[in-house]
Amino acid sequence: DIQMTQSPSSLSASVGDRVTITCRASQSISSYLNWYQQKPGKAPKLLIYTASSLQSGVPSRFSGSGSGPHFTLTISSLQPEDFATYYCQQTYSSLWTFGQGTKVEIK
Amino acid sequence: QVQLVQSGVEVKKPGASVKVSCKASGYTFSSYGISWARQAPGQGLEWMGWISAYTENTNYAQKLQGRVTMTTDTSTSTAYMELRSLRSDDTAVYYCARAPAIYDVLTGYYMDYWGQGTLVTVSS
């Protein structure tokens, strides 16, 4: 299976901060990388697919970039509703895998 | 609007089986696949597998091969996930999600609409 490693595992930030989360695959996955947001007690929500495409209805402060093994999710100006856990997922292989998650907490 | 509504809480004993349902509405069920993921308490997401509602072909995570079966019923727009020989480490919230993939090549797809989750507790 392709292993996905996110960093950091958690971070503390303030409203208005620019936040960047990194995801690295154990091999090249081209651009087949998705990002999800999950709030406590809720189902995950798709934010970004194929590395940089914004899912309909997702605010433009979220953006994704990268290819090969290295990817980033950026929140340009953190809002109160963005405090959550973020997961990357590779769909290059037919055996999909998620990263371990990055928890974004209030500083 | 697209909705996926899952069945309710389950409590099972070790060695038993559980079958979770996922009823879809708001789209043409057979034009998409359904993927399943689970989340143990306090842990991250684990992808379990995928089924095409068009071909009924499946693709399962290697870790669960032999214990999991995913099926669909197009007459009721419902997907099912059965997990057998339950162990305590199968205790988790189980999620279904729509996946815009109907053929066996899953490259480049994603899970765009999710069910609310079903808590399965395995305990003696």
Boltz contact constraints between the chains, C-beta under 6 A:
constraints:
  - contact:
      token1: [A, 32]
      token2: [B, 107]
      max_distance: 6.0
  - contact:
      token1: [A, 32]
      token2: [B, 108]
      max_distance: 6.0
  - contact:
      token1: [A, 34]
      token2: [B, 110]
      max_distance: 6.0
  - contact:
      token1: [A, 43]
      token2: [B, 95]
      max_distance: 6.0
  - contact:
      token1: [A, 43]
      token2: [B, 114]
      max_distance: 6.0
  - contact:
      token1: [A, 43]
      token2: [B, 117]
      max_distance: 6.0
  - contact:
      token1: [A, 44]
      token2: [B, 114]
      max_distance: 6.0
  - contact:
      token1: [A, 46]
      token2: [B, 110]
      max_distance: 6.0
  - contact:
      token1: [A, 46]
      token2: [B, 112]
      max_distance: 6.0
  - contact:
      token1: [A, 49]
      token2: [B, 110]
      max_distance: 6.0
  - contact:
      token1: [A, 87]
      token2: [B, 45]
      max_distance: 6.0
  - contact:
      token1: [A, 91]
      token2: [B, 108]
      max_distance: 6.0
  - contact:
      token1: [A, 91]
      token2: [B, 109]
      max_distance: 6.0
  - contact:
      token1: [A, 92]
      token2: [B, 107]
      max_distance: 6.0
  - contact:
      token1: [A, 94]
      token2: [B, 59]
      max_distance: 6.0
  - contact:
      token1: [A, 94]
      token2: [B, 106]
      max_distance: 6.0
  - contact:
      token1: [A, 96]
      token2: [B, 47]
      max_distance: 6.0
  - contact:
      token1: [A, 98]
      token2: [B, 45]
      max_distance: 6.0
  - contact:
      token1: [A, 100]
      token2: [B, 44]
      max_distance: 6.0
  - contact:
      token1: [A, 101]
      token2: [B, 44]
      max_distance: 6.0
